[in-house]
């Protein structure tokens, strides 16, 4: 494919938005009506990969930054493709979270937490499938090598270490 | 955020494209010049999550399909958010692959394989970070429950079982 064809703008349509707390203290992925049938069967998976649009970083300045200073690693300056910074050429973030319940009629996926803001636009969801997403032999960069090897241990670790897990 | 604000089009800019085979038989993530500085430090990670745009499915028909018949599970009809089908409201796919090498000057990330096509537009890359992406206690739907629990076992499994891992 030539450069010109790639340079055409690709457009995304939000499928819903994130509600940070409902009355029971959970977060919701609130799916707009036209997309609710797409939830069929999602309740059979324990985890979902949530794709959200970092709309607070969606401006020309933030999208043209190519390196990040990491809040959790003093003096380390890495490229945006080597960290999870929200400012990046395409401000798409993914967060893998447990599925607590799916309400098909209301178009809601109930989750315990997510690192987004209230009202953040949702753009996709995919089931977490071990054969695609679960890597056995993995090595992370020195500046995150002390972090636990499992998502389940994240909350306890960051709580104990008071790490600023910003990017 | 109200519905109207969410309905605005969000636009993506391709950052490069996928080259399926170079002369040594590897695949390349070929990054366009303006984005190459974003690769800084990526070589410190063993795996990268590649975000690609399923441009062959990017049309009105494919983007409005909400359920999929799974090629690997006869008779199972699930929502697009409960599978990895390339047709979906926003045809973004992710593939986690090992990083073999990063050539910063040429803007290339060399990988052993990827389930995309030659010329597929790249839209993002993120390092695979265990504390974000590696789920210990995971359950997948009955129709994929027989699949191995690790990405490393995928090739051998599908080769032995002749499964059509289409979606």
Interface residues (C-beta under 8 A of the other chain):
Chain A: X1 X3 X6 X7 X9 X10 X11 X12 X13 X14 X15 X16 X17 X32 X35 X37 X38 X39 X40 X41 X42 X44 X45 X46 X47 X48 X49 X51 X53 X58 X63 X66 X67 X76 X77 X78 X79 X80 X81 X82 X83 X84 X88 X89 X90 X92 X94 X95 X96 X119 X120 X121 X123 X124 X125 X126 X127 X128 X129 X130 X131 X132 X133 X134 X135 X136 X137 X138 X139 X140 X141 X142 X143 X144 X147 X148 X149 X150 X151 X152 X153 X154 X157
Chain B: X1 X3 X6 X7 X9 X10 X11 X12 X13 X14 X15 X16 X17 X32 X35 X37 X38 X39 X40 X41 X42 X44 X45 X46 X47 X48 X49 X51 X53 X58 X63 X66 X67 X76 X77 X78 X79 X80 X81 X82 X83 X84 X88 X89 X90 X92 X94 X95 X96 X119 X121 X123 X124 X125 X126 X127 X128 X129 X130 X131 X132 X133 X134 X135 X136 X137 X138 X139 X140 X141 X142 X143 X144 X147 X148 X149 X150 X151 X152 X153 X154 X157
